[in-house]
Amino acid sequence: MPLGGTWIFDFFSDICGYNLRMVVANPILRPSDPEKVERLRRLCMALPGVTEKDSHGEAAWFVRGKQFATTADHHHDDRLAVWLAAPDGAQQVLLSSNPQRFFRPPYVGHRGWLGIYLDVEVDWVEVGIMVERAYRQIAARGLE
């Protein structure tokens, strides 16, 4: 294996199963829909005590140091979405009612978090309600 050149792309491509030469040559621009991410940002930042910071390369929102929402912009698939903390049972009900709009996100789905696709027509009133519920779920009761 030569030490110079692009052998490293081939080496890691074999390990991860992606063609890293294509990924580097054709990066996905983020956010893929800046207007939708900005609208989500306004919903989150309107709540008391919320801070924003990057988490795993994505915009995420926290209250008292605990995350309640994050964007997922082509992080695990080719979709733009938001992942939100959700009350017990909400994930299952919403997934079964509309799997084209809702999904179980990786890593946090087992804790009941809910994914909402944002690369479709978005009901922003509904998203706003769900953002507020996620916030309340994570925020301390005394914050209200």
TORTINU-405599 format. One record per residue: residue in one letter; z, x negated, y negated of N, C-alpha, C, O in turn. Coordinates in steps of 0.02 Angstrom, whole numbers, plus 50000, padded with zeros to 5 digits. Example, Ala and Ser with C-alpha at 12.3 -4.5 7.8 and 13.67 -1.06 7.14 Angstrom:
A503904934050284503904938550225503904934050165504234928850166S503544935850112503574931650053503944935549998504024933049943
END
This chain:
M500004995750059500005000050000500004995549938500464991549930P499504996149895499474991949835500034993649786500254999349782L500254988649750500794989749702500544992549635500934995849600G499934991349617499674993849554499275000249565499235002749621G498995002849511498545008649516498925015149523499475016049497T498605019849558498875026649561499125028549631499165034449647W499285023649672499525025149740500145029649738500265033449785I500545029149685501165032949681501015040449681501395044449709F500455042549649500275049549649500135051949720500365057249741D499775047949758499615049749827500245049849870500335054349911F500675045049860501295044549898501715050849889501915054049938F501855052749825502275058549812501905065049825502215070149840S501245065149819500855071149836500945072749910501015078649928D500945067649952501055068750024501745071550038501825075650082I502245069250001502935071450011503025078649988503305082750025C502805080249928502955086849900502415092149914502535098049903G501835090049937501315094949953500885097149894500455101449902Y500985094249835500585095849776500105090049763500265084249778N499545091549734499085086249712499325084049642499135087049592L499735078849640500025076749577499505074149528499615074349467R498955071649552498415069549506498175075449465498055074849406M498115081249497497895087349462498425089749414498275092049359V499065089349434499605091549391499625087449327499705090149273V499565080949334499575076549276498955077449233498995077349171A498385078349264497755079049228497695085849194497365086549143N498025090949223497985097749197498675100849189498845105449225P499085098349143499755100949135499745108149110499305110149073I500245112049131500315118949108500665118649040501195115649033L500375121848992500675121948926501225127248925501125132848947R501795125348898502365129848893502575130448821502535125448785P502805136048798502795142148836502085144948843501665144148798S501945148148898501275150748910501125156648864500545157848848D501645160148843501565165648795502125164948744502645168148750P502015160848693502555159448644502825165748610503425165948594E502415170748599502655176948567503165180548609503665183048584K503045180848675503525184348719504165180348725504715183148726V504115173748730504715169648734505115170148669505735170448670E504775170348612505115171048548505455177848543506015178348516R505135183048567505445189748565506075189848609506575192748590L506035186848667506615186248711507165182248676507755184048679R506985176848644507455172648608507825176748555508435176248548R507465180848517507775184948465508275189848496508815191048467L508105192848554508565197448587509215193848606509755196448595C509145188048635509725184248659510155181748600510765182348601M509825178848550510195175848495510515180948448510935179148407A510325187348454510635192648413511335194348438511715197648402L511515192048497512165193648525512685188648500512515182748490P513305190748490513825186248462513985180248507514045180948567G514045174448475514275168448510513765165248557513955160948597V513135167148552512625164548598512345157948572512225157148512T512255153248617511915146948602511315146248648511295149148702E510835142448625510235141148665510185133748678510315129648634K509985132048739509825125048755509355125048814509285130048850D509025119448824508585118748881508995117848944509495114348946S508765121148997509065120349062508495119749112508115124449122H508435113949142507895112549190507205113449158506735115849190G507155111649094506525111949059506335118849033505775119849010E506785123449037506655130349015507165132348962507735129848963A506985136848917507455139548869507975143648906507805147648949A508605142648888509155146348921509675148248868509745144848818W510035153748881510525156248834511205156648867511275158648925F511715154748828512395154048852512875157648805512755158248746V513425160048834513975162648795514605159248821514755159448881R514975156148775515575152348793515445147348849515855146348894G514865144148845514685138948893514425141348960514275137249003K514365147848969514115150549033513435153849023513345157848976Q512975152249066512295154649059512245162049080512535164049130F511865165949040511745172849059511005174549063510815179749090A510575170149037509845171449039509465164849035509695160049004T508895164749067508445158849062507725161049071507585165849107T507275157549038506575158849050506365155149114506675150249133A505855157549144505545154249201504795154549187504465159549199D504535149049162503845148849140503455144149185503385138149171H503205146849240502825142949289503265137749323503015132649347H503915138949326504375134149355504305133949431504325128649461H504235139749461504185140149534503555143549558503395143449617D503195146549513502585150049531502135150049469502235145949424D501665154449466501215154549409501375160349362500925162949329R502005162349359502205168249320502685166349264503075161649269L502655170249209503135169849155503655175249167503475181049179A504295173449166504825178249181505465176349145505525170949116V505945180849149506635179449128507085180849187506975185649225W507585176549196508095177649247508735179549211508925176249163L509055184949234509655187449201510225188649250510105190649307A510835187349228511405189549267511365197149270511155200349222A511575200049326511525207249334512155209949367512465206449407P512335216149351512915219249383512805220049458512245220349481D513355220449494513305221449567512865227449584512945232849556G512405226349630511965231649654511335232749613510865235849638A511325230349552510745231649508510105228349536509565231249534Q510175222249561509595218749587509245222749641508645223749639Q509625225049690509325228649746508995235149724508445236749746V509325238849680509035245149655508385243949618507895247349630L508375239049573507785237849532507215234749573506635236449563L507385230349620506865227549663506515232949704505905232849711S506905237549731506595242749772506225247849730505765251049754S506435248749666506095253649624505435251249596504975255149586N505385244649582504775242149550504685234649563504825230549519P504455232749623504375225649639503815222149600503765216049602Q503395225949564502885222749523503185220149457502885215849425R503775222649438504095220449376504725216349387504905212149346F505065217549444505705214249456505665210149520505285211649566F506065204749523506075200549582506755197049588507145196849540R506875194349647507485190449660507325183149645506955179949682P507615180349591507445173449572507755168349620508285169549649P507405162749629507695157449671508325154649639508435155349579Y508745151549679509355148149659509915152849638510485151849658V509775157949598510305162349573510255169449600510705173449590G509715170949634509615177749661510155179649711510345185549714H510405174949749510925176449798511575178549765512015181349797R511645176949699512245179049662512125185649624512535187649584G511555188849638511415195349607510985195049545510835200249516W510795189049523510375188649464509705192149476509475192849533L509405194349422508785198249424508235194549386508365191949332G507645194449413507065191849379506635197549353506525202449387I506385196749292505935201649261505305198049240505345193349201Y504735200149265504095197149245503945198849173504015204549151L503735193749135503545194749065502795193749054502555194248998D502425192249108501705191349101501315197749116500725197649130V501665203349112501385210049119501565213849055501875211049010E501375220149051501595224148994502355224848997502625227049048V502695222948944503425222648943503715228548905503505230148850D504205231748935504605236848902505185233248868505695231948899W505095231448804505595227348769506255230948758506775227648753V506245237448754506885241148749507275240148814507875238748811E506945240848870507275239848935507515232548942508075231448965V507095227748923507305220748927507905219548882508375215948902G507905222448823508485221748778509125224348808509655221348801I509085230048841509665232948875509905228248931510505227248939M509445225548969509625221149024509905214548999510355211749030V509645211948944509915205848914510635207148892511075202948904E510755212748860511435214348838511915215148897512485212948894R511675218348951512095218949011512255212149041512815210949063A511755207749043511865201049069512375197349027512835194149053Y512305197948962512775194848915513485197348928513955193448934R513565203948932514225206948942514525204949010515125204049016Q514085204249058514315202149126514635195249123515135193949156I514345190749083514575183749081515105182649027515555178549036A515035186148971515495185048915516205187348933516305192048972A516685183948904517385186048913517485192748879517165194248828R517925196748906518045203548878518265203248805518095207648766G518645198148787518895197648718518365196048668518495196448607L517755194348690517225192648644516925198748610516625198148556E516985204548640516675210648614516905212648547516675217648520
END
